[in-house]
Amino acid sequence: MAQQEIVIQDLLRKRTSFTREALALTIKSDGKGPRYIPYRQVICVDFEPTPGLLTLAYLFRKKETDPLTLVKIEGRYQGSDTEVVAAWAESLMAYVYEDSGIQRRRRLKVFVNPHGGVRKGASVFSKTVEPIFRAAQCPLDIIQTTHQGHAFDIAKDLALDYDAIITVSGDGLVHEVMNGFAHHKDPKKAFSIPIAPIPTGSGNGLSLNLLGLERGFDVTEAALNVIKGKHMKVDLFSLTQNGKRTISFMSQALGLMADLDIGTENLRWMGDTRFMVGLLRGVIQFKPCPVQLSYKVAESDKMKMANDLNNLQALRNSQLQVSTPPVASGGLPPLNHLPDDTEGWTTYDQPLLFVYAGKGPFVGRDYMAFPVSQPDDGLIDVMAQPVSSRTEILSSLGGAAKGDTYWQPSLHYIKAHAYRVKPLSPKGALAVDGEIFPFEEYQVEVHQKLATLLSPYGYYAANFSAPRSSKVLPGSKKRKGNESHFKTFSPDPVGVKRNAEAISIEREANIARNRALLEELELKQAVAGLGIAAPSTSKSVLKAKARPVQPKKRAKKEIAEVEADLELLRAQEAEERLVAEERARMASRPRQHDLDLAILLGEEEQEEIPLLAATLQGIAQKTHPRRVADPEAFTYDGDNAKQKAEVVELRERLQSMKIVSRAKVTQDRVYSAAYHPEVAKDIIFFGDKHGQLGIWDARAPPDEVADEDGESQTEAAEGGKYWRLQAHWPATSKSSISSIKMDPVNAHNVYTSSYDCSIRSLSFETGISRQVYATGDGTLISSIDLSPTGNEMWISDTLGGLTHLDLREDASRTSWYGLSEQKIGCISLNPTRPNFLLTASNNRLLRIWDSRKLTEIAAELSDAGPEATGLEYGTETVNQWINTKRGKGCLRAEWHHNKSVSSAYWDPRGRSIVSTSYDDKLRLWEMSSELFTSTDSFPSSRPFSQLTHDCQTGKWLTILRAQWSPNPDVYPHFTIGNMKHSLDIFSCKGDLVARLVDREK
């Protein structure tokens, strides 16, 4: 392949070059090392000759364990030979699509189930998947399903002019679409349209089988499969029951296997872990499956089936996978196996624990049920588990994710052309593709290569290994050397060898967790630990144990009963432990859903709900807008006498202050606080280290407690009334509340930002806390501020960026600006001129920005449409922008401190600034109104005053931040704590006017 280099230049004059190598596209940018993009991950190359604009869209994974991210590069080709660039772009598109047997710009019909699995389908699609489809220029027809059977109704009448059907859900939506196609007027043509899942359900078995354990739950990998996947023909099943024919694509389950699916619907919050819990529960209950199983067997030798799979895989790896051409019209295949057909059928007459039949190795991340399943062999894999002991079944579960249950000696595993089941009892459970079906007689047969899926590899993505043992398995021939290992999956689109041990971290975690639980089920050791000896053949032992009233036979029976009881007890404990561990794991995740007061207060404080609700609703009865000061207030044009008089008056008023209430409002160290503007009450909000929001009604009557004689008395130690709400989760230092802000319009909502990477809003009217924003990449939020209208929020983070969020729009439609190479710890909006932003950063700089110029970056440098989400502009882009003619005035002023700047805030007038720094200085600025009317940078950024103040809080104290009083009616002043356990109050000119001390503490 010719290594032709194409060079473009973006609007910031940054050069980027593209070179086609043998296995990947090489991208080089100014100041950055080369990036190698496999051709499979290049999804669009577009060149417009008239403006000379080249656009490249690709998916990139920073680390092996990371999901793919969408990257778009756009710039102008500076040369005159635009025909060469146009040919290069078209040649690259042809290479990554048509030359690989893939159609570009597939027309997609997308079914989105917003209620499936953990109920994130709609948001995952709109935020992550849809932008990838649109970047690949795929025409989309999107519909959100509203009820069960909705997709079936659409699919049976669907126009067959789509290139693929996409299901954003679990496996249930695929089942609906398949059966809708079966009722289509042209079923054969309908089934020729490939289906591809986006995994947002609980089990996502089909996605696991197509993408493998490492990527089976990765929605970005699934989106790439939609764009670049190849047609793979798969078998389907017809299940006939009482004359009704149903299409099944994945599995039919009876007994224990049905219970683990439909019996765990209430555990959907656990994700796919619910299936392992269901399996353990089924083993505990150990109910027999009262059915008669018959089948038309094709193969029953386990070793031969594993060998056949290995040989077939080697053959497929040596062949070029090509897309399947469209098929002609036609109806459903006829049924070849009638219910009264008995020739060639075998009946399995042993008592059964379960029957499980299906297609595709995985039914969940924890369970490879059908490891030798092939997509198009025209057969169905059937396994029947005879009733045995719990110990035997539990012993194989530790390796269930690797298919170890296949080699369990008692498991009857076959490949069949068809099978039928006749219930022997009216009570039982039947699940088909995870859906509940009547427990009645039914028959299943296979239709070879009836349906089509999109697959990256053309076969199931599963690794399956035979046990490395010298023992010969039942029914198998002795093997030599390394023939016991069968590798059925080697996904490598660009031919690079992977380390055989580089498997999914999450998969290994699942296996380790299950194995650990099962290792605790050491039933024989548990019996021995109780001092009950195992039966022995030693005569001396038997003689010593002999008792006239305790025959040997009786002893054996009782020991067996004790073993069974202990076995059951240990299994029950294992299930409870697994559920508890899963609950703990879920509890450690940030809570993204709406939270009411009952959840926020916790179970132990439910009696406090009425009073708290009444207090909050009482505040919401009146509006409390943020009072805006006059920018020219308290400006005396150098009249020092008037200024001194204001300071004297302020000092006199502050000297009369006294402590009227004390309370430990939060359990842990306070990180942030805010005073509510309600004048009739003293309502203060505190955010602590562990995500707790304390609400203190400081003047409320204190609670009464009973003394030793039962008489009520007022609690003297604390004043007022307070409540502790767990606003952010988990309740650890990962959820510290970094800032608290009141809604500036009416103060009926309080906003909190947290190190759990989220921002929540608590409504006083409804008592509901809802998430308004969360960083998607784990970036910690350090502070927030709101515009006077309450419609816009600016968010600073630990990566040195500011995020602009319009609260009237979806939270995904944000713009991020990299303003510093280090953490920005504080953001402050000018209250009278809100387009002027003040940032304080660990890079020692205080900066003033004009947000109007910042937002122009999006208009000038981005071609994103009105629906674009998550726009990002890095530090390099911002720095280049402020040095351009159009970006002049974006950065108005900056001042370099000697150490990190902890905070910087505007006063209520929007003309004074106070900063706090680790260099033990408080700095003061005063800005004239004329500076804000100009578009130029401020002529001087030098502070007019520097106050020495000990700011060395160390590791165990909250950082000191000087805060302005929000009262516009008094002379501007600010308060800051000091290391001597007091509060210092300074005027806007730097005069110390008061020092507040609690003498009793």
Buried (B, 14 or more C-beta within 10 A) or exposed (E): EEEBEBBBBBBBEBBBBBBBEEEBBBBBBEEEEEBEBBBBBBBBBBBBEEEBBBBBBBBBBEEEEEBBBBBBBBBEBEEEEBEEBBEBBEBBBEBBBEEBEBEBBBEBBBBBBBEBBBBBBBBBBBBBBBBBBBBBBBEEBBEBBEEEEBBBBBBBEBEBEBBBBBBBBBBBBBBBBBBBBBBBEBBBBBBBBBBBBBBBBBBBBBBBBBBBBBBBBBBBBBBBBBBBBBBBBBBBBBBBBEEEEBBBBBBBBBBBBBBBBBBBEEBBBBBBBBBBBBBBBBBBEBBBBBBBBBBBBBBBBBBBBBBBBBEBBEEBBEEEBEBBEEEEEEEBBEBEBEEEEEEEBBEBEEEBBBBBBBBBBBBBBBBBBBBBBBBBBEBBBBBBBBBBBBBEBBBBBBBBBBBBBBBBEBBBBBBBBBBBBBBEEEEBBBBBBBBEBEBEBBBBBBBBBBBBBBBBBBBBBBBBBBEEEEEEBEEBEEBEEEEBBBEBBBBEBEEEEEEEEEBBEBBEEBBEBBBBBBEEBEBEEBBEEEEBEEEEEEEEEEEEBEEEEEEEEEBEEEBEEBBBEBBBBBBBBBBEBBBEBBEEEBEEEBBBEEBEBEBBBEEEBEEBBEEBBEBBBBBBEEEBBBEBBEBEEBBEEEEEEEBBEBBEEBBEEBEEEEEEBBBEBBEBEBBBBBBBBBEEBBBBBBBBBBBBBBBBBBBBEBEEEEEEEEEEEEEEEBBBBBBBBBBBBBBBEBBBBBBBBBBBBBBBBBBBBBBBBBBBBBBBBBBBBBBBBBBEEEBBBBBBBBBBEBBBBBBBBBBBBBBBBBBEEEBBBBBBBBBBEBBBBBBBBBBBBBBBBBBBBBBBBBBBBBBEBBBBBBEEBBEBEEEBBBBEBBBBBBBBBBEEEBBBBBBBBBBEBEEBBBBBBBBBBBBBBBBBBBBBBBBBBBBEBEBBEEEEBBEEBEBEBBBEBEBEBEEEEBBBBBBBBBBBEBBBBBBBBEEEEEEBBBBBBBBEBBEBEEEEE
